[in-house]
């Protein structure tokens, strides 16, 4: 499953350098007999920034409900 639509204008992380948050997203790895029904990128709401404009993490997270399938 490809998670799209999470592009930000950039997140300032340690050392003052900026990266696109889409390049730093957690992954959900699943095995045979499992299937992700959906996926959502979390932690990208600009309201989560500190007063100095920093993000709470150096990457975005992913949440996905996983279904068990017959093998």
DAGICOR-V772019 format. One record per backbone hydrogen bond with DSSP energy under -1.0 kcal/mol. NH is the residue of the N-H (numbers start at 1). CO is the residue of the C=O. If there is no record, write none. Layout:
NH;CO / NH;CO
This chain:
11;19 / 13;17 / 16;13 / 19;11 / 23;20 / 24;21 / 26;60 / 34;31 / 35;67 / 37;65 / 40;63 / 42;61 / 48;45 / 49;46 / 50;54 / 53;50 / 60;24 / 61;42 / 63;40 / 67;35 / 69;33
